Amino acid sequence: MKIALLSEKYTPDLGGLAISAGRLGDSLSAAGHDVRLFAPSPNLPPAIKQTQRSGGAHVNRFGVHKRVDDTLVDWFELIVEEHQREPFDLIHAYFLPMAGFVGTYAGKYLGIPSVVSIRGNDIERAAFDPSKFSHVMYALQNANAVTTNASVLAKKAKAFVDREIHVIPNGIDTERFKPMERNDVLAETLGVEGQRSKVIGFVGELREKKGLATLLSGYAQIAKTMPVSLLIVGEVREGEDKKYFEEFKSNNPQLSITVTGHVPHKDLPAYYSLMDVFAHPSLRDGMPNAVLEAMACGKTVLATPVGGVLDIIEDGVNGIFVNVNDARDLAEKTAEAVNQPEKREAIGGSAREAVLGQFTLEKELQANLTIYQSLGVKK
């Protein structure tokens, strides 16, 4: 089948949305489907298009305008133009306000099925923005099928619209993300003292929503009691988050904090190998890829019970829950995990098994194909 995949972000853009859209595009392409991915790019001038091949998918990036409505018009017209050239069998849009609205509208206009996927912030925050609410509701009400990656997000969506919401968890490449020996060369390059101190890891764009303040404060409390370093694999979001982070570092010069900057997704397993525990103290979330990746790598994950994390972690069995916005709880439970290597090994092993059983690429792909076929789209 020929699929138009719409996403508001795509690699090398930061964030789980970019990773998830790319992952689905690659999986569909590997299964023999013709995938054309359409995503705006802040790095291109308005109305400029750029086409490239990424994995098995054809990727179409286009420049954004200052006015959002102009960008949406360009996006819609690009889909219509491509459909007229080579007709799509289905449109699948990731994220409701922009991609979901354009994908659903284009599907109805062209007379082909549309699927929209709720990913997290679109239902938890965008729905409360008056400028985005109508787009969110249009997508929820008019798409032929609606999916999400977390049970709690499905429940929130049903509070807006009474229809079936299909839960399709994120999938992880368990051949790439798996337990491995500590990469000492990388540790030395980064200056991470994993031999003399323990390493707390975080992966992603660190910002307020991801528990920036809780992570830093919790780490500072642990560092008072034992030698431990903090490894942030990714970047700190520019603006107020970056200002907060720099002020924290300036006020705590004795702390060992390493920020790697952007790391290609394929290179992440080596960075997970450096971590003794993985911390993800989000305030809100969809189904975080980083949590699943860390679990697939056999790491003990400490995470807040929000969003899709509730679908992933069984507290004390394959991970550890920490209270939201509670730096002391994070510090105490992290210190406990660090001081109990046998417990970490048992939880890490159970974490790996949970991912292998429920959160694989194959399961994610097949669940999406089942939705497509239920709409009358042939294999």
N, C-alpha and C positions, 0 to 999 in steps of 0.2 A: 504494500500500500504506500501511497505518497502522503506524507504528513507535514503540515506546516506547524512548527513548534515555535511559539512566541514566548520570549522571556524578557523581563525588564533588565536583567543582567546576564552577562556571559563572560567566560574567561577572556582576558585576564582581569576582569572586574573582580573586586573583592566580595566575599560573602558566600554563604551557603546556597543562595539562590542560583548564583552563577555555576557553582559546582554541580548542583542537582540537575539543572537544565542540561548542562553538558553531559552528565552521566546518562540521562535518559536518551538524549540524542545519539550518543555512542552505542548504547545498548540496542536501540531500535535499528540503527544502521548495521550493527554486527549481526542482527537477526534477519537481515536482508531487505529491510524497508528503506524507501527513499525519503530521507529527512532533510527538510530545509528549515534552518533555524533563523529567526528574525529577531534582532535585538537592537535597541538604540545604543549609541556610543557617545559618551561625553567628549571623546577625543577626536571626533570628526566634526567638521563645520556643518551647519544646517543644510539639509537636503542632499548632502554628499553621501553616496553609497559605496560600500566596500564589500566585495565577495571573496570568501576564502574557503579552503577545505580544512576542516578540523576533525580528525578521526575519520569517520565515515560520513559525516554530515556536511552539507553545504551551508555555510554560515553567511548570513547577510546582515551587516552592520550599517546603520545609517545615522547621520548626525542629528543632534537634537536642537530645537529652537528654544528661545527664551520663553516663549509661550507654550505651555503644555498642550493646548488644543492644536497648535500647528504641528507639533510632533505626532500627535495621535492621528491627524489627517494624513500625514506622510506615511505612517505605519499602515493604516487601512488601505491607502491607495497602492502601496507596495504589495500587500497581500493580494489585492484584486488583480493587479498587473501580472503577478507571478502565476496566479490561478488561470488567467486567460491564456498565458503562454503554455503552461503545463498544469492541468487541473489537479487540485488536491483532493484526496479522499476524505480528509479530516483535518480540523484545526485543533491543536492542543495548546492552551495558554497557561503559563505559569504566573501566578500572582494576579489578584483581582483588579485593582484600580485602573491600570493601564493595559497590560497584556490581556487580562480577562475581558475587559470591555471591548477592546479592538477585536479580539478573537471571536467573541460571541456575536458581535455586530457583523463582522465579515462572514461568519458562518451562516447567519440568517440571510444576509444579502445575497450570498452566492449559492444558497440552498444546499449546504453540506453540513455534516454534524460538527459540533464544537464541544470540547471538554475544557473545563477550567479547573485549575488546581490551587487550593488555598495553601499557603506556605507558612503563615505565622503572623507577621506584622500587618498583613493585608486585612485580616479579620479582627485582630486585637487592637490595632491603632487606626488604620486608614478608614475603617468604617465609622469612626468617631470624628473624622475630618469632613466638614460640610462640603468642601470642594471635591471630595472623592466619593462621598456616600452614594450618590446616584449611579456612579460607574460600578461600584461594588454591588449594589442591588440589581442593576441591569444584568451583570454577569451571573449572579446567583439565580436570578429568576428565569433567565432565557437560555443559558447553556443547556445542551442536550444531556450532559452529565457533569457532575461536580465531584472532585476528589480532594482529599487532604491527606497529610502524612501523620496526623495525630488525632486521637479520639476526642480530646478536649476541644480541639478546633472544630471538629464535626459538630459537637454539641453547641458551640457558640454560633456556628453558621445556621443551625436549625432554629436558633432563636430569632434569626432574621427572616428565614424563609422555610416553609414546611415542605421539604422535599428530601429525597434520599441523598446522603453524602457518603461517598465511598472512601474508606480509610485504606490508603496504600502506604505503608511505612517506607522510609528511605532504604536503599540497598547499598551495601558496601562491597568493594572488591576485596574479598578475603584472601586472595592469593597475593595481592600487593600489601594489604594491611594485615600483618601477622606478627607473632612474637619473633624477635630477633635479638642477637647479641648487641650489647651497647657499642655504638660507633665511637670508639675512643678518638679517632682522628677528627671527627666532627666536633666532639666535646672539647678537644684541645683548641680547635679553630675558634670556637665560640667563647672559650674561656669558662666553660661550665665545669666546676670542680666536683664532678660526680663521685670521685673516689673518696674524698675526705668529707663530703657533705651530701645530703640527699637533695633531690631535684623535684620541685613541684612544677608541673607543666600546664600551659594553657595554649590552645591553638585557635587562631582566628583573628578577627579584628576586635581588639579589646576596646570596649566602650561602655557607657553607663548601662545599657540594656543587658550586657553580658556580665554585669556584676563587677565592674572596674573597682569601685571603692571597697567592696567586700573582699575581693581578691587581694588587693594591696594591703589593707588593714589586717586581714587574717594572716597573710604571709609575715608581716612585721611582728605580729604576736608570736608566731611559731619561731621566728629567728631569734627571739630573746631566750629561748629554751634549748635550742639545738642548732648545729651548723646545717643550714639549708639554703638553697638558692632557688630563685624563681626564673623559669625560662618561658618567655612569651614568644611563641612561634607565630609570627605575623607582624601586624602593625597596631599602633594605638591610633584611634580615629582622630583626625585633625580637628582643631577647634577647642571647645571647652574640655573635652576628654583629654586631649593632649596636654593642655595647660594644667589640668589637675594632676596628671601623671608626672609631669616635669616638676611641679611643686612638691609632690610627694618624694621624688628622688632627691631633690635638693635638701629637703628636711630630714632625709634618712640616708646620708651618704655611705653609711656603714653596710647597707644592705646590698646583697649580690643579685642584681636584676639584669637579665640579658634579653634584649629585644632583637629578634633576627631580621626584621623587615620581611617583605613578601618572600614566600618560599613556594615554588611550583608544587602543585598538589601531588604530583607523582613522586616528589622527593620527601614527602612528610614522614614516611615510615622510619627513616633514619633518625628523625628528630624525636619521634615517640620513643625510640629505643633509649634515649637519654633520661627519660622521666621515671621516677620512682612512683609517683602518684600523679593523677591528672585531675585538675580542678576546673569546674564549669559552673560558677555560681550565678547563673542568669536570673534576671528578674522576670523575664518572659521569654518564650521560645517556641519554635515549631518543633521539628525533630532534628536536633543538631547533628550534622554530619560528624563533627569532631568527637562527640561523645561515642558514637558508634565506631569510629576509626580507632580511638583509644582502646575501647573494649575489644575490638578485633585484634589489636596488638597485645592483648593480655594484660592491660593496665588496670589498676584499681582506680575507678572513677568516683570522685566526690562531686555531686551535682545537686542542684535544687530541684524539688519535685514540681516542675512547671512544664506546660506544653507536652510535647511528645516524650519528654524524659520519663513521664509517668507510664508510658507504654513500653519503655525499654528496661528500666532498672527495677529490680526487686531488692528492696533495701536490705543490706547485710548479706545478700546472696551473690549478686553479680555487680554490685556497686553500693555506694553509700549515699544516702540523702543527707543534705545539710539544709538548714533553715534559710529561707530567703532573707537577704539583707541582714545576715547575722554573722559578722566576722569572727566573733568568739566561737560560735559553733563550728565554723569552717576550720579555725585554728585547732580546736580541741580534737576534732575527728580526723583531721589530716595528721596531726602529731601521733595520734593513736595508730593510724594506719602505717605511718612511717616506722614506728617502733615495733611493729608486728609483721615481720617478713613472711611468716607462714600464712598469716591471714591474708596478706596482699596476694600471695601466690594462689591461694584458694579462690579468692574473689576474682582475680584476673583470669584464672582458668574457666570459671563459670561465665565470666563476661564473654570470652571468646566463643564458648559453646552457644550462648544466647544469640550472638550475631550469626553464627553458622546455621542455627536453626530457624531464625525468623527474619533476618535482615540482609539477605543476599541480593546481588544484582539480578539473579534469575527470578526470584520471587517478585521483585519490583517490576521487572519487565513483563512477566506473565500476567500480573494483576492489571497493568495498563492495557495490554493486548485484549484481555477479557472485556474490559470496558469498551474498547473500540469495537470489538465484534458484537457486543450487545446493542450497538447503535446501527448495526447492519453493514459495517465496513468489513470487507472480506480480507482474508490473510494475504 
